[in-house]
Amino acid sequence: MKGDKIGEFEELTLLAVRAVEPPVYGVPVQQFLEQVSRRRVAMGAVYSALDRLEDKGLLRSSLGGATPQRGGKAKRLYSATPAGVRMLRELRAVRERIWQTIEDRR
């Protein structure tokens, strides 16, 4: 796997790929991120993050069928790899340990 760290936006993008109902492509990922974050998310930022995550081996993509809505162009479809799922679980565990430390201080 190229690179063993991901940034916050990459993490959110990877989570969105797991959360969005398949088939998963850029537009629903962007819409999901805007909905849950309640902030504007640039489409270019989403595609850049998807590319980086794929380069790191955390996502895989394939071309779906051409659609008339896209002028006959195919959509690039994304799914998390086993390494991507492991990464998300590890990040969740770290956050849960941090929150537990915070809660224990109260």
JOWO-V698179 format. One record per residue. N is the residue number from 1. RES is the residue in three letters. PHI is phi in degrees with one decimal (999 if undefined). D_FIRST is the distance of its C-alpha to the first C-alpha in Angstrom with 1 decimal. Layout:
# JOWO-V698179
<<N	RES	PHI	D_FIRST> <N	RES	PHI	D_FIRST>>
This chain:
# JOWO-V698179
<<1	MET	999	0.0> <2	LYS	-77.8	3.8> <3	GLY	74.6	6.2> <4	ASP	-116.9	7.0> <5	LYS	-125.2	10.3> <6	ILE	-132.9	11.9> <7	GLY	-84.8	15.6> <8	GLU	-59.4	18.4> <9	PHE	-67.6	18.8> <10	GLU	-64.1	15.2> <11	GLU	-61.4	15.8> <12	LEU	-62.9	19.1> <13	THR	-66.6	17.8> <14	LEU	-62.4	15.3> <15	LEU	-61.4	18.3> <16	ALA	-62.8	20.6> <17	VAL	-59.8	18.6> <18	ARG	-73.2	19.1> <19	ALA	-86.1	22.7> <20	VAL	-74.0	24.1> <21	GLU	-65.0	26.0> <22	PRO	-62.7	24.5> <23	PRO	-76.1	24.4> <24	VAL	-102.2	22.1> <25	TYR	-136.1	22.2> <26	GLY	-55.2	22.5> <27	VAL	-62.4	26.1> <28	PRO	-63.4	26.1> <29	VAL	-63.7	23.0> <30	GLN	-61.2	24.9> <31	GLN	-64.0	28.1> <32	PHE	-63.3	26.6> <33	LEU	-61.5	25.2> <34	GLU	-64.1	28.7> <35	GLN	-64.4	30.4> <36	VAL	-78.7	28.7> <37	SER	-90.1	28.4> <38	ARG	56.6	31.9> <39	ARG	-146.5	30.9> <40	ARG	-69.2	30.4> <41	VAL	-125.6	26.9> <42	ALA	-72.4	26.6> <43	MET	-59.0	25.3> <44	GLY	-61.9	23.6> <45	ALA	-65.5	21.7> <46	VAL	-63.5	20.5> <47	TYR	-65.5	19.4> <48	SER	-63.4	17.7> <49	ALA	-65.1	15.7> <50	LEU	-60.0	15.0> <51	ASP	-63.0	13.7> <52	ARG	-62.9	11.5> <53	LEU	-64.4	10.1> <54	GLU	-68.6	9.7> <55	ASP	-60.1	8.1> <56	LYS	-84.1	5.3> <57	GLY	81.7	5.3> <58	LEU	-95.2	7.9> <59	LEU	-129.9	10.8> <60	ARG	-129.1	12.2> <61	SER	-135.7	15.5> <62	SER	-149.6	18.6> <63	LEU	-88.1	22.0> <64	GLY	-84.2	24.8> <65	GLY	-71.3	28.4> <66	ALA	-67.1	30.5> <67	THR	-126.8	32.7> <68	PRO	-62.9	36.1> <69	GLN	-62.7	35.3> <70	ARG	-105.7	32.7> <71	GLY	66.4	35.1> <72	GLY	85.4	33.6> <73	LYS	-86.5	30.1> <74	ALA	-82.7	27.2> <75	LYS	-93.2	24.9> <76	ARG	-86.4	21.1> <77	LEU	-103.7	20.2> <78	TYR	-120.1	17.1> <79	SER	-147.8	15.9> <80	ALA	-75.8	13.3> <81	THR	-84.0	10.9> <82	PRO	-55.8	11.4> <83	ALA	-64.3	8.3> <84	GLY	-65.7	10.1> <85	VAL	-64.8	13.3> <86	ARG	-60.2	12.4> <87	MET	-58.7	11.3> <88	LEU	-63.2	14.7> <89	ARG	-65.1	16.6> <90	GLU	-64.5	15.5> <91	LEU	-63.9	16.5> <92	ARG	-63.2	19.7> <93	ALA	-62.5	20.6> <94	VAL	-62.4	20.4> <95	ARG	-62.9	22.6> <96	GLU	-64.5	25.0> <97	ARG	-65.1	25.4> <98	ILE	-63.6	26.3> <99	TRP	-63.0	28.7> <100	GLN	-63.8	30.2> <101	THR	-61.7	30.9> <102	ILE	-62.4	32.6> <103	GLU	-65.1	34.6> <104	ASP	-66.2	35.7> <105	ARG	-77.8	37.3> <106	ARG	-76.5	39.6>>
